[in-house]
Amino acid sequence: MVGRRHRSIVVLAITLATISGTTGIADAVTVGVRGVFNGTRYVWKPKVRDVARTTTVRWRAVHGDHNVKSRGANWSYFRSIPNGTSVARTFNRRGTFRFYCTIHGNVANGVCSGMCGSIVVS
């Protein structure tokens, strides 16, 4: 009877790990980047966010409607963020992942102006 109970506990642990989205090795960390109005223009706060691999970044539209568009060849991402909502992406590989809001930012000749930011994954 002990063996049967032990198997049930193992199955329950695997089921809980699957439901929670973890592997049992380490839980993912979520960090935030907020779209805010700083008194003169819309900006991402923080503009640069340093994170470890497997970190989930959540962009939140605190003031106004925004979007997140990747820039650069190392990733592809585009999501709309209506005011008061958020979108997320988990970063599993190292690198610098640049992004901007196409509503409040602009990229010309490889230079971003306005609402631009970066995620640096170590």
N, C-alpha and C positions, 0 to 999 in steps of 0.2 A: 504494500500500500504506500510505503514511503516513496518508492520510485515513481509512482503515478502522480503523487502530489508534486514532486519535484519537477516533473515534465510540465505540469500545469503552470507552475510559477514561471518557468522559462518561456513558455508560449505567451503568457500574459506580459512578460517584460518585452518580448519582441513586438507584440501587438502594440503596446504603449509607445515604444520607440517609433514604430511606423506611423502611428496616429499623430504623434507630436512632431514628426519630421526630423527626428534625430537618429543618429546611428549608434548612440551609446558612447561614442568616443568623446565628443564635445558638442555642446549646444552652440548654435549660431548666435551671433551677437547682432543686434539691430541698432544702428546709429541713425541720427536724423540730419537732414539738410532742409532748411526752411526757406521758402520764397517769401520775402518780406519787403515792405516799403521802408526805406531808411530816411525818409524826409524829403529826398530829392529824386530818387529813382528806385526801381525794383532791383533787388540783389538776392543772391543765394547766401545764406549764413549757415555755416561758414563757407567761404568761397572755395577753400581747399580742405578736404577731409582725409586724414590719414587713417587707414584701417588695416587690419590683418586679413589674410585670406579667410574665406568662408563667412565674412561679415556681410550682413544684409544692410543695405543703405535704403532708407525711406525718405523720399522727397515729399514734403508737405507744403501745400499752398496755404499759407497763413493769411496773406493779404492779396486778394485778386486771383484771377485765373492764370495758370501757367502751364508749361509743358517742359518735358525733359527730352532733349534730342542729343544723341551722342555726336561727337565730332572726333574724327581720326579713324584710321583704318583698323584699330585693334578691337573695336566692338561696335555693335549696332543696337540702338535702343531709341524708341520714341513713344512717349506716353503723354496724354493730356492729364492735367491736374486741375479740376475745377476747385474754386475757393472752398477751403475747409476739408478737402480730401487729400489722399496721399497715394503714391505708387512706390513699389519697392523692387530692388534687384539685388541678388546675392552675387558677390564677387569671389570667384574661386581660384583666380590666377593672379599672379603679380603683374604690376604695371601701373601706368597712369592712364586713367580713363576720363577724358575731358567731355564736358557737356555744356549745353546752354538752353535757354528758353527762347524759342523762335519768336515769341510775342514781344519780349522785352530785351532781346539781344540780337546780334548780327555777326556773321562771319564773312569777312572779305579778305581775299588773298591770304588765307590761313590765319588771320588775326581775328580774335573774338573781342567784341566790345559789348558793353551792357551786361546783361544777366548771364554771366559765364562762370563755370566752376570746374573743379577736378576732384576725382577720387584717386588717391594714391594707395595702392594695395601692396603691402610688404609681406 
